[in-house]
Amino acid sequence: MLNRFTIMLQEVRMNFIFLLCNRYEHLPGILSSWPQLLSYECDRLALVAEYLTSIGLTLKEIGKLVTKYPKILGQDVSKDLHPTIMLLENLGISLKDAKRLVVRDPTLFTDKAEKKLGPLVEYLQQIGVQRKHIGGLLVRRPVLLDSDVEKDLGPIGDYLKSINASTDDIDKIVTSFPWLFCYDLEQDFRPTVLHLESLGVEPGLMGKLFRRHPQLLKNRHNFELKTVFLLNLGLEQKDLGKVIYNAPQLLGLSVEENMVPTVKFLRSLGVKGPALLKVLKTKPMILAYSVEGKLQPNVKFLESIQIQPEDIGKLVTRHPQLLTLSVEKNLKPTVSYFLDLGFTKQELPDMIRRLPSLLGFSITTVLDPKYRYLVDSMKRSRAELVQFPQFFSYSLAKRIIPRHNRLGELFGSLSLGSVYGCSDEVFEKKVQRLLTQSSSHKSSLVRIPRVVPKRQSVNNKVKS
């Protein structure tokens, strides 16, 4: 009778295990690798299955877990399974992503998560990765869970430090490009760094460069086509490193599909020779923009506000951003703002010719506060801005208001260009000349500390 009962109990266990593993052909392998399963009470197996279901695993996913690691069914829910999930959640990993990790690597349950994650988390924090970023890093690159910290990760972290990457740089590099730990240090990283140095990128800037564009670290393909193209345009070797540092994405572009069409388009606008080089030095990423999708629409917009075609190339040379600003978010709203203030369609093109960057200023933080101060506090006419739109390019707090206050009533007798279109030193000489010419003006000057030229300020500091 007892033997019959035992057989029946074994059958129940077998049926339960079969239910969990989903496929009958997996049963022999599961039982041979973990025969203890047949000794577990069904209630114990049910508790594990119930917990795995509660964290979102489907029966199919539970089957994968059991097939990979049958011993998981022997784990204690409160001592093994739940603490593992809590540890993952404490790293900022959502329950959904935690589930994905344990399905991929059930040893997080069986080998204790702390034992596997502890050294990894400690090392990542040591080289600069913030703890709040580690969870996302593991979700995006779960293979890190299988890495040997000393052999696989250590050399990469040490090399990043050797190229002057700060802890903040490393945090950004690792979290935005976690695949770097899978690349070979000698075959991938060192050759890339040495090549960039040969192109003129300063060694001390390498950490900052890879922080901004870590994908360069995996670039095993030759940069030669791109750099030769830039040099053939007339860019000097000493400037090439600066261009690469400011726009590392250029090295990932296609010469034929990106660079050549953009250069042809710029030349069609009259941006050639020295003017083209100036644009590339000022805004090298212009080579990455689509001619049809970005550059042509911007030119058409400039033409629509009566900027003459022969002037567009000159304006782009002085301020290349005119071709890269958003028509809908920047150019159109700014033009509408000035027209709403009463500037005519004939005046606005003249203002842009005098100050091409005018269309790139923020309305709320730059244009409107300065315009309101001009009209409300200075009591000046907007018509003066047609002749001197450069007024908008100066700091309200550091130049516009202090010089206005310094002149007091005398301000009204001077043009905006005369007051603001000069250095601090020249401005102070003008003030002193006005004082000398008419002592009666002294009483109208506000007694506030005069504007001290930067050079004079340094000398005074040395004397003291």
Secondary structure in CASP SS format (residue, H / E / C, confidence):
PFRMAT SS
TARGET T0000
AUTHOR 0000-0000-0000
METHOD secondary structure of the structure
MODEL  1
M C 1.00
L H 1.00
N H 1.00
R H 1.00
F H 1.00
T H 1.00
I H 1.00
M H 1.00
L H 1.00
Q H 1.00
E H 1.00
V H 1.00
R H 1.00
M H 1.00
N H 1.00
F H 1.00
I H 1.00
F H 1.00
L H 1.00
L H 1.00
C H 1.00
N C 1.00
R C 1.00
Y H 1.00
E H 1.00
H H 1.00
L H 1.00
P H 1.00
G H 1.00
I H 1.00
L H 1.00
S H 1.00
S H 1.00
W C 1.00
P H 1.00
Q H 1.00
L H 1.00
L H 1.00
S H 1.00
Y C 1.00
E C 1.00
C H 1.00
D H 1.00
R H 1.00
L H 1.00
A H 1.00
L H 1.00
V H 1.00
A H 1.00
E H 1.00
Y H 1.00
L H 1.00
T H 1.00
S H 1.00
I C 1.00
G C 1.00
L C 1.00
T C 1.00
L H 1.00
K H 1.00
E H 1.00
I H 1.00
G H 1.00
K H 1.00
L H 1.00
V H 1.00
T H 1.00
K H 1.00
Y C 1.00
P H 1.00
K H 1.00
I H 1.00
L H 1.00
G H 1.00
Q C 1.00
D C 1.00
V H 1.00
S H 1.00
K H 1.00
D H 1.00
L H 1.00
H H 1.00
P H 1.00
T H 1.00
I H 1.00
M H 1.00
L H 1.00
L H 1.00
E H 1.00
N H 1.00
L C 1.00
G C 1.00
I C 1.00
S C 1.00
L H 1.00
K H 1.00
D H 1.00
A H 1.00
K H 1.00
R H 1.00
L H 1.00
V H 1.00
V H 1.00
R H 1.00
D C 1.00
P C 1.00
T H 1.00
L H 1.00
F H 1.00
T H 1.00
D C 1.00
K C 1.00
A H 1.00
E H 1.00
K H 1.00
K H 1.00
L H 1.00
G H 1.00
P H 1.00
L H 1.00
V H 1.00
E H 1.00
Y H 1.00
L H 1.00
Q H 1.00
Q H 1.00
I H 1.00
G C 1.00
V C 1.00
Q C 1.00
R H 1.00
K H 1.00
H H 1.00
I H 1.00
G H 1.00
G H 1.00
L H 1.00
L H 1.00
V H 1.00
R H 1.00
R C 1.00
P H 1.00
V H 1.00
L H 1.00
L H 1.00
D H 1.00
S C 1.00
D C 1.00
V H 1.00
E H 1.00
K H 1.00
D H 1.00
L H 1.00
G H 1.00
P H 1.00
I H 1.00
G H 1.00
D H 1.00
Y H 1.00
L H 1.00
K H 1.00
S H 1.00
I C 1.00
N C 1.00
A C 1.00
S C 1.00
T H 1.00
D H 1.00
D H 1.00
I H 1.00
D H 1.00
K H 1.00
I H 1.00
V H 1.00
T H 1.00
S H 1.00
F C 1.00
P H 1.00
W H 1.00
L H 1.00
F H 1.00
C H 1.00
Y C 1.00
D C 1.00
L H 1.00
E H 1.00
Q H 1.00
D H 1.00
F H 1.00
R H 1.00
P H 1.00
T H 1.00
V H 1.00
L H 1.00
H H 1.00
L H 1.00
E H 1.00
S H 1.00
L C 1.00
G C 1.00
V C 1.00
E C 1.00
P H 1.00
G H 1.00
L H 1.00
M H 1.00
G H 1.00
K H 1.00
L H 1.00
F H 1.00
R H 1.00
R H 1.00
H C 1.00
P H 1.00
Q H 1.00
L H 1.00
L H 1.00
K H 1.00
N C 1.00
R C 1.00
H C 1.00
N C 1.00
F C 1.00
E H 1.00
L H 1.00
K H 1.00
T H 1.00
V H 1.00
F H 1.00
L H 1.00
L H 1.00
N H 1.00
L C 1.00
G C 1.00
L C 1.00
E C 1.00
Q H 1.00
K H 1.00
D H 1.00
L H 1.00
G H 1.00
K H 1.00
V H 1.00
I H 1.00
Y H 1.00
N H 1.00
A C 1.00
P H 1.00
Q H 1.00
L H 1.00
L H 1.00
G H 1.00
L C 1.00
S C 1.00
V H 1.00
E H 1.00
E H 1.00
N H 1.00
M H 1.00
V H 1.00
P H 1.00
T H 1.00
V H 1.00
K H 1.00
F H 1.00
L H 1.00
R H 1.00
S H 1.00
L C 1.00
G C 1.00
V C 1.00
K C 1.00
G H 1.00
P H 1.00
A H 1.00
L H 1.00
L H 1.00
K H 1.00
V H 1.00
L H 1.00
K H 1.00
T H 1.00
K C 1.00
P H 1.00
M H 1.00
I H 1.00
L H 1.00
A H 1.00
Y C 1.00
S C 1.00
V H 1.00
E H 1.00
G H 1.00
K H 1.00
L H 1.00
Q H 1.00
P H 1.00
N H 1.00
V H 1.00
K H 1.00
F H 1.00
L H 1.00
E H 1.00
S H 1.00
I C 1.00
Q C 1.00
I C 1.00
Q C 1.00
P H 1.00
E H 1.00
D H 1.00
I H 1.00
G H 1.00
K H 1.00
L H 1.00
V H 1.00
T H 1.00
R H 1.00
H C 1.00
P H 1.00
Q H 1.00
L H 1.00
L H 1.00
T C 1.00
L C 1.00
S C 1.00
V H 1.00
E H 1.00
K H 1.00
N H 1.00
L H 1.00
K H 1.00
P H 1.00
T H 1.00
V H 1.00
S H 1.00
Y H 1.00
F H 1.00
L H 1.00
D H 1.00
L H 1.00
G C 1.00
F C 1.00
T C 1.00
K C 1.00
Q C 1.00
E H 1.00
L H 1.00
P H 1.00
D H 1.00
M H 1.00
I H 1.00
R H 1.00
R H 1.00
L C 1.00
P H 1.00
S H 1.00
L H 1.00
L H 1.00
G H 1.00
F C 1.00
S C 1.00
I H 1.00
T H 1.00
T H 1.00
V H 1.00
L H 1.00
D H 1.00
P H 1.00
K H 1.00
Y H 1.00
R H 1.00
Y H 1.00
L H 1.00
V H 1.00
D H 1.00
S H 1.00
M C 1.00
K C 1.00
R C 1.00
S C 1.00
R C 1.00
A H 1.00
E H 1.00
L H 1.00
V H 1.00
Q H 1.00
F C 1.00
P H 1.00
Q H 1.00
F H 1.00
F H 1.00
S H 1.00
Y C 1.00
S C 1.00
L H 1.00
A H 1.00
K H 1.00
R H 1.00
I H 1.00
I H 1.00
P H 1.00
R H 1.00
H H 1.00
N H 1.00
R H 1.00
L H 1.00
G H 1.00
E H 1.00
L H 1.00
F H 1.00
G H 1.00
S H 1.00
L C 1.00
S C 1.00
L H 1.00
G H 1.00
S H 1.00
V H 1.00
Y H 1.00
G C 1.00
C C 1.00
S C 1.00
D H 1.00
E H 1.00
V H 1.00
F H 1.00
E H 1.00
K H 1.00
K H 1.00
V H 1.00
Q H 1.00
R H 1.00
L H 1.00
L H 1.00
T H 1.00
Q H 1.00
S C 1.00
S H 1.00
S H 1.00
H H 1.00
K H 1.00
S H 1.00
S H 1.00
L C 1.00
V C 1.00
R C 1.00
I C 1.00
P C 1.00
R C 1.00
V C 1.00
V C 1.00
P C 1.00
K H 1.00
R H 1.00
Q H 1.00
S H 1.00
V H 1.00
N H 1.00
N H 1.00
K H 1.00
V H 1.00
K H 1.00
S C 1.00
END
